Amino acid sequence: MKKGQVLIEVIMAFAIAVVALLGLIQLSTKSVSSSGTAKRESQATAYAQQAMEELRAGKANWDEFCSDTSVSVSLDIFTITTAKNCDNSKKFVSVTVAVTWDENNKTKTITQQTQISRY
């Protein structure tokens, strides 16, 4: 063996180990970020479902319920917007619930739509 060959081998092995370690760190960081995104999407979906159920429960007074309205409410990092549009026959109301939030400088939205009948 020549002098210095062992030192070069040690340096090369160390460099390979550092590159592998950096890859693992990047992978774990991405995993944690994706987990947070999934949690917020799940929470937004739950808020949209809850708002939709509250709207369905409010149809007892149909004449008041059957009106074109839009309401926005802020809750934590989310903005929940509900919109109702009554058809001309006053038998159906189209309901849209949108939950929006900002994440990584992008606006994300979960939307649910349904029609609620008078009967």
C-alpha positions as CSV (number, residue, x, y, z in Angstrom):
1,M,0.0,0.0,0.0
2,K,1.2,3.5,-0.8
3,K,1.3,6.2,1.7
4,G,-1.9,8.2,1.8
5,Q,-4.0,5.6,0.1
6,V,-5.7,4.7,3.4
7,L,-6.4,8.4,4.1
8,I,-8.1,8.8,0.7
9,E,-10.2,5.7,1.2
10,V,-11.3,7.0,4.6
11,I,-12.2,10.4,3.2
12,M,-14.2,8.8,0.3
13,A,-16.0,6.5,2.8
14,F,-16.8,9.5,5.0
15,A,-18.1,11.5,1.9
16,I,-20.4,8.6,0.9
17,A,-21.7,8.3,4.4
18,V,-22.5,12.1,4.5
19,V,-24.3,12.0,1.2
20,A,-26.4,9.1,2.4
21,L,-27.2,10.8,5.7
22,L,-28.3,14.0,3.9
23,G,-30.6,12.0,1.7
24,L,-32.2,10.4,4.8
25,I,-32.6,13.8,6.5
26,Q,-34.3,15.2,3.4
27,L,-36.6,12.2,3.1
28,S,-37.7,12.5,6.8
29,T,-38.3,16.3,6.4
30,K,-40.5,15.7,3.3
31,S,-42.4,12.9,5.2
32,V,-43.2,15.2,8.1
33,S,-44.3,18.0,5.7
34,S,-46.6,15.6,3.8
35,S,-48.0,14.4,7.1
36,G,-48.9,17.9,8.2
37,T,-50.6,18.6,4.8
38,A,-52.7,15.5,5.1
39,K,-53.7,16.5,8.6
40,R,-54.9,19.9,7.5
41,E,-56.8,18.5,4.5
42,S,-58.5,16.0,6.8
43,Q,-59.4,18.8,9.2
44,A,-60.7,21.0,6.4
45,T,-62.9,18.1,5.1
46,A,-64.3,17.6,8.6
47,Y,-65.1,21.3,8.9
48,A,-66.9,21.2,5.4
49,Q,-68.9,18.2,6.5
50,Q,-69.9,19.8,9.7
51,A,-71.0,23.1,8.0
52,M,-73.0,21.1,5.5
53,E,-74.8,19.2,8.3
54,E,-75.5,22.5,10.1
55,L,-77.1,23.8,6.9
56,R,-79.2,20.7,6.5
57,A,-80.4,21.0,10.1
58,G,-81.5,24.6,9.4
59,K,-84.1,23.8,6.7
60,A,-87.0,23.5,9.2
61,N,-88.0,27.1,8.3
62,W,-87.9,26.7,4.6
63,D,-89.0,30.2,3.6
64,E,-86.1,31.6,5.5
65,F,-83.7,28.8,4.5
66,C,-84.6,29.2,0.8
67,S,-82.7,32.4,0.2
68,D,-79.5,33.2,-1.7
69,T,-76.9,33.9,0.9
70,S,-73.2,33.6,1.3
71,V,-71.4,33.6,4.7
72,S,-67.7,33.3,5.5
73,V,-66.3,32.4,8.9
74,S,-62.7,32.2,10.0
75,L,-61.6,29.3,12.3
76,D,-58.0,28.9,13.2
77,I,-56.1,28.8,9.9
78,F,-59.2,28.0,7.9
79,T,-61.9,30.2,6.2
80,I,-65.2,28.4,5.8
81,T,-67.5,29.8,3.1
82,T,-71.1,28.7,2.7
83,A,-73.2,29.7,-0.3
84,K,-76.9,28.9,-0.8
85,N,-78.9,29.4,-4.1
86,C,-82.6,28.7,-4.2
87,D,-84.1,27.5,-7.5
88,N,-87.0,29.3,-9.1
89,S,-89.6,26.7,-7.9
90,K,-88.4,27.1,-4.3
91,K,-88.2,23.3,-4.0
92,F,-84.4,22.9,-4.0
93,V,-81.5,24.8,-2.5
94,S,-78.0,24.3,-4.0
95,V,-75.5,24.5,-1.2
96,T,-71.7,24.9,-1.6
97,V,-69.3,24.8,1.3
98,A,-65.6,25.7,0.7
99,V,-62.9,25.5,3.2
100,T,-59.7,27.4,2.3
101,W,-56.3,27.8,4.0
102,D,-52.8,29.0,3.0
103,E,-50.0,26.5,3.0
104,N,-46.5,27.0,1.6
105,N,-47.5,30.3,0.0
106,K,-50.4,28.5,-1.9
107,T,-54.1,28.6,-1.2
108,K,-55.6,25.2,-0.8
109,T,-59.4,24.5,-1.0
110,I,-61.7,21.7,-0.1
111,T,-65.2,22.0,-1.6
112,Q,-68.4,20.1,-1.0
113,Q,-71.7,20.6,-2.9
114,T,-75.2,19.3,-2.5
115,Q,-78.9,20.0,-3.2
116,I,-81.3,20.1,-0.3
117,S,-85.0,19.6,-1.0
118,R,-87.9,21.1,0.7
119,Y,-89.5,17.8,1.4
